[in-house]
Amino acid sequence: MKYTEVDAPKAGDTVLVGMSGGVDSTLTAVLLKERGCKVIGVTMSLWKGDLPPLPDGKTLKSSCYGPDEVEDIEQCKNFCAEQGMEYHVIDVKDEYQKQVLDYFKAEYRAGRTPNPCIRCNSFIKFGALLRGVQNMGINFDYFCTGHYARTVRTAAGLWGSDKKPVMIACASDLTKDQAYFLYRIPSETLEKVRFPLGFTAKKDVFAMAKERRLIAAEREESQDFIPPEYFAYLFSDKPGIPGDIIDLDGHVLGHHKGIEHYTIGQRRGLGVSSTRPLYVHSIDAKKNLVVLADNDDLLCSGLIFDDCAWPAGVAPTESFEALVKIRLASRPVACRVEPYLPKEGEQFLGAPYKVTFSEAQRAVAPGQSAVLFMDNVIIGGGIIHTALS
């Protein structure tokens, strides 16, 4: 795929920087200021103050949703004051509850495995947050974050279209690349989005932050979403429905307390005794069953995805070759992608697509995202609907 790098913020530009208090966003703000940009720091407020203390005196480690948000905001406020930067906090609590927390619970209760970070990026961080800023009458030339990714513009029409949208590309430091999390951000939003750390290695970020004596360089790395210890609290609004745990032949191996406590590929905490390792193979929400199997039985030849996100909204109509990632930690694998014709009784969100792997992949989980790449550029993707054996 041919593409060009998009213009970076330059001296005199007004740049909105999404800040969390961590080293990545803090350094991003400093680098832009050093470039001569007018930097406006902005933090989204998510926490409603409704989480109880963790058991055994445990504490959260800079999670996305939790009481440490108060400390993060105070640190961002102080940092911006010291740097002479304008700073705002945007309240997106209600939208976050609806689009991320409620979605997270609904998906698990449907026997699927959601990705809250992808949901948050598309609906909150690059959605509700920017709308909140615009509602305040704040104008800006670019919106920058500390994500490890890049924005590029395709040099040729996409899928036969004459549109040449801005697209997400992988970071130079592939060990920290976060492009997978960003695939659902609309192209029109990406026109103003830039990732200044996209060409920088993580070790260099820490070195640059320490050189500038940034307090954020001493902070622990944040963890995604919330810790597992809070899952029981999140689901306490509705009791789980107990059911059977079975094997592939239908033999009852044990009982579960609710399918929301399980995910495809899970091995620990299954509550069954066996002479060999067993893993969650699938979850049947209609029958309220958790199905276990041997590790080799989790291998899949492909998948079907729907609820698609394509750059500029231009969807392919013919089959094509690409690389696909089925979760952040998985390596990209070659595949063939083609439009899928639904069978009688099948229901999808929008037009579905079938992905056939060049080599079998383990533990394909409905609810996760299948993200497609060409030459390290995201060309689309969607939510996994079905794993194919």
Buried (B, 14 or more C-beta within 10 A) or exposed (E): BEBEEBEBBEEEBBBBBBBBBBBBBBBBBBBBBEBEBBBBBBBBBBBEEEBEEBEEEEEBEBBBBBBBBEEBBEBBBEBBEEBEBBBBBBEBBEBBBEBBBEBBBEBBBBBBBBBBBBBBBBBBBBBBBBEBBEEEEBEBBBBBBBBBBBBBBBEEEBBEBEBBBBBBBBBBBEEBBBBBBBBBBBBEBBBBBBBBBBBBBBEEBBEBBEEBEBBBBEBEEBEBBBBEEBBEEBBEEEEBEEBBBBBEEEEEBBEBBBBBBBBBBBEEEBEBEEEEEBBBBBBBBEEBBBBBBBBEBBBBBBBBBBBBBBBBBBBBEEEEEBBBBBBBEBEBBEBBBBEBEEEEEEEBEEBBBBBBBEEBBBBBBBBBBBBBBBEBBBBBBBBBBBBEE
